[in-house]
Amino acid sequence: MTADIGDPAPRFVLPGVQGSVRADYDLASFRGQNVVLAFYPGDFTPG
C-alpha cells in the first residue's frame, strides 16, 4: 500500500498499553485531531 501527502490514512487498530492495562488504539477514535505516528525497529534498539 502506498500513500501520498494529503491522502487520508486507512482505518487501522494498533495494540498498546495504558499503565498496566492492554488497550487498542483505533485511528478512527482520533478523527478531527492531529496524530503523529512514530515507527522504530524494536524495543531497546537505537532509533
N, C-alpha and C positions, 0 to 999 in steps of 0.2 A: 504494500500500500504506500502511496506517496501522497504528500500534501503540499500545496503551495501556500505562500504567505496570504493570509486572508481567508483561506478555506476554513469552514467550521470543522472542529475536531469530531471524529466519530464517537459515539457513545461507548464508554468502557467503564469497567469497575476494577479497582486495584485493591488488593488486600493490604491491610495496615494494622497498626496497634495504637490505641489511645490509652496511655497509662499501662495497665496490665491486662486490658480488655482488647480482644481482637475486634477490629472494626473495618468494614469495607468502605472504600471511598468511591462513590458513583459520580462521575463527571457531571451528570445532569443535575445533581443537587447543588452545584455551584453556578448554575445558569445565571447570567447577568452580573457575575463577579469576575474580577481578574484572577487568573490561575497561572501559576508558574510550576512547570514540571521539571524536576532535575533528575537526570539519569546518571548512574555511576556503575562501574563494573562489578562491585560487590562490597559487602561489609569488610571493614578493616583493610581496605586497599587504598593506595593514594589516588586522589582524584578530586 
